[in-house]
C-alpha cells in the first residue's frame, strides 16, 4: 500500500460519514495523526474536487467530483452482469427456472434465463417478448409505474386471455397491482401458461425508477402455497440486492 493514498482514503471515509461537515481537529483525532498532515491531505483532495470547505464553518464535506464519478459508474453498469450472481444463487437454491426481464413498449423482454435442474417447459427464451398483464415479471414492473401510464398500456395492449386464470378485467387488474406494490412481489398463478406458477420482484435503478424484474418459475405441483411463502423472501431479497448494485437506496 501507498501510505499517503491510504490516509487520503481514510480522510474521505471520515468526511463522508458527516453530513454537516467535519473539522481538521476531529479528523486528526480520529486518524491519530497531526493536523498539518490532515491539512495537506485536505488541500490536495480539495484541489482535485473531491473535498470542499465551508468557508463560514471551516468544516469539510465531500465534493461534487464524487457525483461525477458515480454517474460514470452507474452509466457503465450492465444489468445482466450485476444481476448474474443473485440469479445464480436463486437457481442453486430453488433448482427452478429463473428469469430476468426489462420492460419495453408495453411488453417484457427476457434478458436472461437460467434453466434450473427440474423438468419444466416454458415458452420463455432470451430475447423473446411476453405480455405484462399475465406474467409475474410484468406485474412486478407495472405495479411501480404511474396509474395513468399503466392504463394507457392496458388500453393499447388489452388484457387478452391466455388461460382460464388470466385476469381480463381492468379494475380487478389494477387492484392486483395495488396488492403487488403493498406486498413487494407479484404472482402468476397459471395466468400465462397452464400448470406454471411464477413469483417475481421488481428491480430499481439509481433514480429509484423500476427498471426490470426477476422471477422464479415452476410447476403448480412444486410451487405450493407453502413454498411460495418461502420463495417470496428470497426473490424480494435478490431484487433488493440487484437494485443496490445499480445504485438504488430502497
Residue pairs with C-beta under 8 A, 6 or more apart in sequence:
4 41
7 31
7 33
7 37
7 41
8 41
8 44
8 45
10 31
11 27
11 31
11 38
11 41
11 42
11 45
11 51
12 45
12 50
12 51
12 62
14 22
14 26
14 27
14 30
14 31
15 21
15 22
15 27
15 51
15 60
15 61
15 62
16 62
18 61
19 61
20 59
20 61
21 54
21 57
21 59
21 60
21 61
22 59
22 60
22 61
23 57
23 58
23 59
23 60
24 35
24 38
24 39
24 42
24 58
24 60
25 35
27 38
27 42
27 60
28 34
28 35
28 37
28 38
31 38
42 51
42 53
42 60
45 51
45 63
46 52
46 53
46 60
46 63
48 65
49 63
49 64
49 65
49 68
50 62
50 63
50 65
50 66
51 60
51 61
51 62
51 63
52 60
52 61
52 62
52 63
52 64
53 59
53 60
54 60
54 61
70 247
74 205
74 206
74 246
74 247
77 245
77 246
77 247
79 100
79 102
79 111
79 203
79 211
79 212
79 242
79 246
80 100
80 111
80 112
82 242
82 245
82 246
83 100
83 112
83 203
83 212
83 214
83 242
83 245
84 112
86 214
86 238
86 241
86 242
87 98
87 100
87 112
87 114
87 214
87 238
88 114
89 238
90 98
90 114
90 214
90 216
90 234
90 235
90 238
91 98
91 114
91 116
93 234
94 116
94 216
94 218
94 231
94 234
95 116
95 117
95 118
96 116
96 118
96 120
96 216
96 217
96 218
96 222
97 113
97 114
97 115
97 116
97 120
97 122
97 124
97 216
97 217
97 218
98 112
98 113
98 114
98 116
98 214
98 215
98 216
98 217
99 110
99 112
99 113
99 124
99 137
99 198
99 200
99 214
99 215
99 217
100 110
100 111
100 112
100 113
100 212
100 213
100 214
101 108
101 109
101 110
101 111
101 130
101 137
101 138
101 141
101 212
101 213
101 214
101 215
102 108
102 109
102 111
102 211
102 212
103 109
103 132
103 138
103 141
103 210
103 212
104 129
106 132
106 153
106 156
106 157
107 129
107 130
107 131
107 132
107 138
107 157
108 129
108 130
108 131
108 132
108 135
108 137
108 138
108 141
108 213
109 127
109 128
109 129
109 130
110 124
110 125
110 126
110 127
110 128
110 129
110 130
111 126
111 212
112 126
113 124
113 125
113 126
118 218
118 219
118 222
120 196
120 217
120 218
120 219
122 193
122 196
122 217
123 130
123 193
124 130
124 217
130 137
130 138
130 192
131 138
131 157
131 160
131 162
131 192
132 138
132 139
132 141
132 142
132 153
132 157
133 139
133 142
133 154
133 157
133 159
133 160
133 166
133 167
133 173
134 159
134 162
134 163
134 166
134 167
134 188
134 191
134 192
135 188
135 191
135 192
135 198
135 200
135 215
136 185
136 186
136 187
136 188
136 198
136 199
136 200
136 213
136 215
137 186
137 198
137 200
137 213
137 214
137 215
138 213
139 176
139 177
139 180
139 186
139 187
139 188
139 200
140 180
140 185
140 186
140 200
140 201
140 202
140 213
140 215
141 202
141 210
141 212
141 213
142 150
142 153
142 177
143 177
143 178
143 180
143 181
143 186
143 202
144 181
144 202
144 204
144 210
145 210
147 174
150 174
150 177
151 170
151 174
154 170
154 173
159 166
159 167
159 168
159 169
159 170
159 173
160 166
160 168
161 168
162 191
162 192
162 193
163 190
163 191
163 192
163 193
163 194
165 189
165 190
165 191
166 191
166 192
167 173
167 176
167 191
180 186
183 232
184 201
184 232
184 236
185 199
185 200
185 201
185 232
185 235
185 236
186 199
186 200
186 201
186 213
187 197
187 198
187 199
187 200
187 228
188 196
188 197
188 198
188 199
188 200
188 215
188 217
189 197
190 196
190 197
190 220
192 198
195 219
195 220
196 217
196 218
196 219
196 220
197 217
197 218
197 219
197 220
197 223
197 228
198 215
198 216
198 217
198 218
198 223
199 215
199 216
199 223
199 228
199 231
199 232
199 235
200 213
200 214
200 215
200 216
200 235
201 213
201 214
201 215
201 235
201 236
201 238
201 239
201 240
202 210
202 212
202 213
202 239
202 243
203 210
203 211
203 212
203 213
203 214
203 239
203 242
203 243
203 246
204 210
204 211
204 243
204 246
204 248
204 250
205 211
205 243
205 246
205 247
205 248
206 246
206 247
206 248
208 248
208 249
208 250
211 246
213 239
214 235
214 238
214 239
214 242
215 235
216 231
216 234
216 235
223 231
240 250
243 250
